[in-house]
Amino acid sequence: MTLEAQLRWAAETPFEGWDFSALRDRARFGEPTWSFTEVLRELIEPGVRSMLDVGTGGGEFLARLAPLPALTVATEAWLTNVPIAAATLAKAAHVVQYSAPADNGKQWGGESEPFLPFRDSVFDLVMARHESYLPLEIARVLRAGGVFATQQLSGNLTAAVRGLFDRPPPQERSWDLDVAVAQVEAAGLRVERSAKPAAVYRFFDVGALVYWLRATLGSFPTSTSSTTVPACTSSTNRPRAALRSTCPPPISWWWRASHKTGRPYGEVTHGCRRIS
C-alpha cells in the first residue's frame, strides 16, 4: 500500500467507542506488567455499592468488569460515544455526557471546573483509564474511605510523537507519575500503590500510526506533505522493523488513592482508611 493510500485509509476509516480492531495486524499494543482489569475487579468487592467510570469511551472496558456495583455510572465527553456506551452497557450502568477537563499536564492545581455532575460523597470507587480528570472533583465525589484507581499514559508520549512529525513540543509541562501523585495528594488523596513500567507500542505502517493518533489525540494531519510524514519512516519500502524500533514507547502507570476524611482542599486532615 502506498503512503498516500495509507494516509487516506487513516483519514477515512471511522473510529467509534474505544475500539482499535480496525488496526488488526497493523499495530501491536504492549501491555504493562499489571492487569488494570484485575486491579479493578479486586476493588469491586461486595462492600462497593457505587462506582464511577470517568471517560468510558464506548463502554467496552467497563463492560468487561461485570458484574458491576448496583449503582454504576459512566461519563463520556465525546458526544458520538455516548449512545455507543449506552448500548454497550445497557442496564449495567447509567451513561452521562459531561465536559472533560483539560489534560492533566495543563493543570496547575486548584482547578475545580468543569464539575462532575454528581453530588458530594456519592461513590465508593472512581476509575479513570486514559482520561483526564480534576483531582479536586474526584475527591469531592468520593465517599470517605473511597478509592480512586487510574491508569494513564505519560505526557512524554505526546512530545515524542509530535517530534516524529517535525512539530514543536506541547506547551504544557511533562505529565508523569510524580506530577500526577502531587496533584491528587494536593486534593486530599493519599496514594497507596503505584507502578510505572514501559509498554511498547508497535506500528507497522504510517497509516496505522496516524489512525491511532487521530483516535487518541483528537486530530492529526493526514496529508502527504513533507511536514506531516513522520520522521520514523522515509519511504514506504523501509523495513517494518525500522518503524517499530524508532517510534517511542509510551509509559503507563496506575495508582490507587484512598480518600482522606475531613476538610476540603487546602485544609486536609491525615485520617485515611487503607483498602489493601
Secondary structure, 3 states (H helix, E strand, C coil): CCHHHHHHHHHHCCCCCCCCHHHHHHEEECCCCCCHHHHHHHHCCCCCCEEEEECCCCCHHHHCCCCCCCEEEEEECCCCHHHHHHHHHHHHCEEEECCCCCCHHHCCCCCCCCCCCCCCCCEEEEEEECCCCCHHHHHHHEEEEEEEEEEEECCHHHHHHHHHCCCCCCCCCCCCHHHHHHHHHHCCEEEEEEECCECCEEECCHHHHHHHHHHHHCCCCCCCCCCCCCCCCCCCCCCHHHHHHHCCCCEEEEEEEEEECCCCCCCCCCCECCCC
